[in-house]
């Protein structure tokens, strides 16, 4: 998979402003802050054949840190796009490099933080239920722990994909 540093992409955009940049974060994350020329196409809605882009030209992809963009690049490559390019470090690296961004008025909780909050709440609830209701509720906490391990090993987070579809993550 090809990748590019944010500063290199900025140089390309300065020379060729029409260069396609796709941000695959949720609409709410995009509304909070994004690269000015980026187009919002959330990962769960990305349909490569619906993109009006030439398949033989580079398509630059970014998300918050690079993981969702990598999945998007794999989708595009499977659909015949010859040059999907992941922006290393995503929007966080872009901001860290002091490159220009468009900021919205609202502050949002990132998808990654939402997953941590939800997982922590479920584990905590499972422990309380196991202590005060029925010891078998400990399996709820174990299930979430196993899910987190699976997400870490495979880089696939079902809870994150589910949370991305929630109404508060849509515009």
C-alpha positions as CSV (number, residue, x, y, z in Angstrom):
1,X,0.0,0.0,0.0
2,X,1.4,3.4,-1.0
3,X,1.5,6.2,1.6
4,X,2.5,9.8,1.7
5,X,3.4,12.3,4.4
6,X,1.0,15.2,5.0
7,X,3.6,17.8,4.0
8,X,4.1,16.0,0.6
9,X,0.4,15.9,-0.1
10,X,0.2,19.6,0.7
11,X,2.9,20.3,-1.9
12,X,0.9,18.3,-4.5
13,X,-2.3,20.2,-3.6
14,X,-0.5,23.5,-3.9
15,X,0.6,22.6,-7.4
16,X,-2.6,20.7,-8.4
17,X,-5.6,21.9,-6.3
18,X,-8.0,19.5,-8.0
19,X,-6.1,16.4,-6.7
20,X,-8.7,14.0,-5.2
21,X,-8.5,13.7,-1.4
22,X,-11.1,11.6,0.3
23,X,-11.6,11.7,4.1
24,X,-13.2,8.4,5.3
25,X,-14.1,9.5,8.8
26,X,-17.6,9.9,10.0
27,X,-19.5,13.0,8.9
28,X,-19.4,14.5,12.4
29,X,-15.6,14.0,12.6
30,X,-15.3,15.6,9.2
31,X,-17.5,18.6,10.2
32,X,-15.3,19.2,13.2
33,X,-12.0,19.5,11.3
34,X,-10.8,18.5,7.8
35,X,-8.3,19.2,5.1
36,X,-9.8,22.0,3.1
37,X,-9.9,20.2,-0.3
38,X,-11.0,16.9,1.1
39,X,-14.3,15.2,0.1
40,X,-16.2,13.4,2.9
41,X,-17.0,9.8,2.0
42,X,-17.4,7.8,5.3
43,X,-15.7,4.3,5.1
44,X,-19.0,2.5,5.7
45,X,-20.5,4.3,2.7
46,X,-17.5,4.1,0.4
47,X,-18.5,2.5,-2.9
48,X,-15.5,2.7,-5.2
49,X,-17.6,2.3,-8.4
50,X,-19.7,5.3,-7.4
51,X,-16.7,7.6,-7.3
52,X,-16.4,9.8,-10.3
53,X,-12.6,9.5,-10.4
54,X,-10.2,8.1,-13.0
55,X,-8.9,4.7,-11.8
56,X,-5.4,5.2,-13.2
57,X,-4.7,8.4,-11.2
58,X,-3.7,8.8,-7.5
59,X,-6.5,9.1,-5.0
60,X,-5.3,10.3,-1.6
61,X,-7.1,8.9,1.5
62,X,-7.1,10.0,5.0
63,X,-9.0,9.4,8.3
64,X,-8.1,10.3,11.9
65,X,-4.8,8.3,12.2
66,X,-4.5,6.2,9.1
67,X,-6.3,2.9,9.8
68,X,-9.6,3.5,8.2
69,X,-7.8,5.1,5.2
70,X,-5.8,1.9,4.8
71,X,-9.1,-0.1,4.7
72,X,-10.5,2.4,2.1
73,X,-7.3,2.0,0.0
74,X,-7.7,-1.8,0.1
75,X,-11.4,-1.3,-1.1
76,X,-10.3,1.0,-3.9
77,X,-7.4,-1.4,-5.0
78,X,-9.9,-4.3,-5.1
79,X,-12.1,-2.2,-7.3
80,X,-9.3,-1.5,-9.8
81,X,-8.0,1.8,-8.7
82,X,-4.3,1.7,-9.5
83,X,-3.0,4.3,-7.1
84,X,-4.8,4.6,-3.8
85,X,-2.5,6.5,-1.4
86,X,-2.9,6.7,2.4
87,X,-1.9,9.9,4.1
88,X,0.4,8.7,6.9
89,X,-0.9,9.6,10.3
90,X,-4.2,11.0,8.9
91,X,-5.8,14.2,10.0
92,X,-3.9,14.1,13.3
93,X,-0.6,14.2,11.5
94,X,-1.9,16.9,9.1
95,X,-2.8,19.1,12.1
96,X,0.5,18.2,13.8
97,X,2.4,19.4,10.8
98,X,0.6,22.8,11.1
99,X,-1.0,22.5,7.7
100,X,-4.2,24.4,6.9
101,X,-7.5,22.9,8.0
102,X,-11.2,23.8,8.0
103,X,-12.7,23.8,11.4
104,X,-16.4,23.6,12.3
105,X,-18.0,25.1,15.3
106,X,-18.8,21.8,17.1
107,X,-16.4,19.8,19.2
108,X,-17.0,16.0,18.8
109,X,-15.8,12.9,20.6
110,X,-13.7,10.9,18.2
111,X,-14.8,7.4,17.2
112,X,-11.8,5.9,19.0
113,X,-12.8,7.6,22.2
114,X,-16.4,6.5,21.8
115,X,-15.2,2.9,21.5
116,X,-13.2,3.3,24.7
117,X,-16.1,4.9,26.6
118,X,-18.6,2.2,25.4
119,X,-16.2,-0.7,26.1
120,X,-15.4,0.7,29.6
121,X,-19.1,1.2,30.4
122,X,-20.0,-2.4,29.3
123,X,-17.1,-3.9,31.3
124,X,-18.0,-1.8,34.4
125,X,-21.6,-2.8,34.1
126,X,-20.7,-6.5,33.7
127,X,-18.6,-6.3,36.9
128,X,-21.4,-4.6,38.9
129,X,-24.0,-7.1,37.6
130,X,-21.7,-10.0,38.4
131,X,-21.2,-8.7,41.9
132,X,-24.7,-7.7,42.8
133,X,-27.1,-9.7,40.5
134,X,-25.6,-12.9,39.2
135,X,-21.9,-14.0,38.9
136,X,-22.5,-15.2,35.3
137,X,-22.6,-11.5,34.2
138,X,-18.8,-11.6,34.4
139,X,-19.0,-13.1,30.9
140,X,-20.2,-9.8,29.6
141,X,-16.9,-8.2,30.7
142,X,-15.0,-11.2,29.3
143,X,-16.8,-10.9,25.9
144,X,-15.9,-7.2,25.6
145,X,-12.2,-7.9,26.6
146,X,-12.1,-10.6,24.0
147,X,-13.5,-8.2,21.4
148,X,-10.9,-5.6,22.3
149,X,-8.1,-8.2,21.9
150,X,-9.6,-9.3,18.5
151,X,-9.7,-5.6,17.4
152,X,-6.1,-5.1,18.4
153,X,-4.9,-8.2,16.6
154,X,-6.9,-7.9,13.4
155,X,-7.3,-4.1,13.2
156,X,-11.1,-4.7,12.7
157,X,-13.3,-3.1,15.4
158,X,-17.0,-4.1,15.1
159,X,-17.9,-1.8,17.9
160,X,-16.3,1.1,16.1
161,X,-18.2,0.3,12.9
162,X,-21.4,0.0,14.9
163,X,-20.8,3.4,16.7
164,X,-20.0,5.0,13.3
165,X,-23.6,4.3,12.3
166,X,-25.2,5.9,15.3
167,X,-27.2,9.1,14.8
168,X,-24.8,11.3,16.7
169,X,-22.1,10.4,14.2
170,X,-24.2,11.5,11.3
171,X,-24.7,15.1,10.1
